[in-house]
Amino acid sequence: MTDNPLWQYSLAVYGRPAVAEACLALQDEHGADVNLLLCGCWLATAGRRWSETELAELCALSRPQREHIAAMRTLRRSLKDAAPAPVYQQAKQLELALERWQQDTLWHYWRERQSTGGDDFAAAATANIGGYLATLGAGAAKCEALLRQLVVAAG
């Protein structure tokens, strides 16, 4: 694993008020991948929108990591009240390492394609995240409110 700007951005932004809340609600209620949400925001910092093709490639490329992360998340959640605290903490660390692996994959995809787009952050982030959520079939009013919350908090 290498240091990458996507990972650094995610660490900084995820800790902001309302970002984690919006990401986790989109994950739990609509099946969104938090790392793809953060990637869409990260690209938006350069005014960059991803195309439908790029989004499809990102989803396909990171599918193995997403499957491992989902399995680890399920295990970690089941350990929360069932296992000793050190075991639960190790499960959290492994889940974080898997997320880092996925973000490295996403960053390597963009490393060769990085260019500056012409949009401001809010427009690009809304397009990126909205497009991704549309592929999940998530278009309810609550989903749109969470999208706005994420864009405002991450911006």
Secondary structure, DSSP 8 states (H G I E B T S, - for coil): ----HHHHHHHHHHTSTTHHHHHHHHHHHH---HHHHHHHHHHHTTT----HHHHHHHHHHTHHHHHHHHHHHHHHHHHTTTS-HHHHHHHHHHHHHHHHHHHHHHHHHHHTT----SS-HHHHHHHHHHHHHHHTT--SHHHHHHHHHHHHHH-
